[in-house]
Amino acid sequence: LFINDESIETLLSHGHGDNEEKNHILQLTLMDHNRIKSSLNHLSSNVVEIVDHHQDEGYHQETMTTTTTSREIAFENGKATVGSTCTLVAERLFHSLEKKDEIVIDYSLGLALLGVILIDTMNMNPNAGKGTKRDEAMIHSLLKYTDWSNKDSKNDEKLQEKIFSSSSTKQGNGQVQPNCAALYELLQSSKFDRAFWEDEMNVRDCLRIDYKRFQVSPPSPTTTTTSLAFGMSSVLLPMDSLVYKKEGGMASFQKEAQDYMESANVNLLLILSMTIVNDEAQREMIIIGKGDNIVEDVTKYLLESDDAAFLECAEKKNDIAVVGDDSDGSDKIPMKWFIQGNTKGSRKQVAPVIMRFVADSTIAAASL
């Protein structure tokens, strides 16, 4: 189920009467994140399971048992131990079937799990640094045990021709397995579709399509703020294309980003851009903040601290201004733009760095 499906709006709404009874029996599993979104905080006590591969934010422990299966967060020593949450799902699937005489995975389920693992690990490209041995094992198992002969006739025949090409390998029973490279390329081209990102979505759409909010405990017990928050948006187009998407250029982009920050109720927003050029990843980052010196201090932390050195950030010099001017009395919103040299540093690696900065920074406590 998706959180914005109309069919579950009533079930998840915060109301009275019947809804209270439903909320009492409702059990939620969080997938690919380990903290329920702020708009659903009233359902925090209903979270009974987490399956994720991001840094543990420490929430919902009081509603779970102590078993590792109810709180499975594949993240250790600052890095994810699987490249895809679907790897964790596949592991559970095969564990549930291990006592059966014959293991057979449904075609649609096997293809869905395989496709997501391939796209999340960039087809196990070692240069991307995303895939692990656990991902590789699940790719192998899905290829081996899925019934590839039982294809869904409703699927596009041309699509199947691309996936099950002449270069595909055969199982021992003669079934043709999907070509992983072909499946990955098909999904990758859709994920990074330039027409989709540049023509079909405005700036706000780009910022919200893959947005995550992070809450951090205050740096001191004397801090009046109960929690500090910042947001991170991942976009799959060149940062230039995002910034200059509208005719108003930089100023229009900054104003839309400011409006989005206000609607998301955060004073610090990081925008992470990733594109693929000649089969190589390229990453950029923009930081926008409200409050005294917050952007300057994050910039200093990224450029000078040992904690952030592995990201290899370099400030991009450009014509960046600030939103607002003295004539209209509006608040000025500072912004910095970076080239990220370490292209393996995704949001999974960047977020913990910013969380540590926020947790240790009295300036962040005052601004966020």
Beta strands, then each sheet from edge to edge (+ up, - down):
strand 1: 28-31
strand 2: 47-52
strand 3: 71-73
strand 4: 75-76
strand 5: 79-80
strand 6: 211-216
strand 7: 228-235
strand 8: 268-277
strand 9: 280-289
strand 10: 313-315
strand 11: 335-340
sheet 1: 1+ 2+ 3+
sheet 2: 4+ 5-
sheet 3: 6+ 7- 8- 9+ 11- 10+
end
